[in-house]
């Protein structure tokens, strides 16, 4: 498993424009306007000339789609490798081969292919795992169990059946997982995110201590946790806790403070709760 170092920041506009233009899906003047618009959204010092490199990392389909297209040639390269399977989401790439030597060869050739686009693999996040290690890292067993539980919840909701047992399983899983620190390694954060989404669907409870712990230690899960809070039957009960977290200095970045402010606005009725954040 691997990803690309500083992927968004090192995408060349020239290379990107040539790749998208070769797909013949858009007129060139429209492509020029799109890239110019996205480049204007990327922060650069006012006193420096603009550098034609880097795309903004934000919740925009245009930026994500362009960064996805930039690696179509890498997809073609990986598909040409015999006896190998791969999955890619943006710059996160997972490749399955039969031997460690084959994995090393793939990593070497992949890094060389990326160098033609002025990109390099992130050596700190590149790992070769055995099958047993991969099952543990990707949390195969936990995800299978969560998928089964999600299907059961959907079926019971469709039949308007009670969700007491499912709700209790989710609450126990979150409580025990946090106590055992089961979400801190591998794809544990993704498992916790699925549990939070199921907790929101089933109105499962999250204690103040666990709410504080997740909000402080898993920044990527803050939107998901605040969505659970938004739909909680008594959201006002958590407002003092959120204020305490903010005053204690746990939320210092603009994105986290904006999420907290939006949650308060939703609670006070200033924002349409039908729109998720």
C-alpha positions, 0 to 999 in steps of 0.5 A: 500500500502506498500513496503519492507525496504532496499529491495535490501540491505538485500537480503540474497545470501543463501536464494536467491540461495535456492529459485532460485534453487528450481525453477529448471530453471538453473544449480547450478554452473551457479547460483553460478557464477551469484550471485558471479558476482552480489555480486562483483558489489556491493560496499563493503569496501576493508578492510572488509570481503565480506558479502553474502547479498545485490544485486546491484541496477542498470539497469540490468535484472539479478539483477531485475529478482533475486530480483523479484523471491525472493518474489515468496513465498510472491505472493503465500501467498497473493494469498491465502488470501480470498477476496483480490487482490494485485499487486506487482512490485518488492518490491512495493506491493498494496493490496485491501481488503474490510475493514480496519481491514482486511487490518491491518491483512494482513499487520501483516501477511505479515510482519511476512512472510517477517521476515522468509527471514530477511526482514521487511515492510517499516513502513514509506511507509505503508498506509491504504487508503479508496477507495476514497483516493486510487483513488486520490493517484493512480490518476485513473481519470488522468491515464484514461484520459492519456490512452485515449489521448495516443490512440488518438495520436497513431491513428492520427500518424498512419493516418498522421493527425496533432497533434495540439490539442493533443500537446496543451492539453499536454502543458496545462496539464504540465503547469497547473499541475506544477502551482497547484503543482499537481504532488507532491503527490501520484502517481503524478510523474508517471502522469508527466512522462507519460505527458513528454513521450507524449510531446516527441512523439508529439513535445510539448513545455516545457518552460525554467522555467518548464524545470528547475523546473522538472529537479531540483525537480523530480530526477527520471524524469531526464532521461525522461526529457532529452529524450524529450530534445534529440528529441526537434527540437532545443535542443541547446536552452536548453544547457545554461539552463542545464549549469546554473543548473549544476553551481548552484549546483542543480545536485550534484550526479554522476548519474545526472551529467552523464545524463547531460554529455550524453545529451551534447554528444548527442547534439554534435553528439558524441553518436548515438541518436538512442540509448536511455539513 
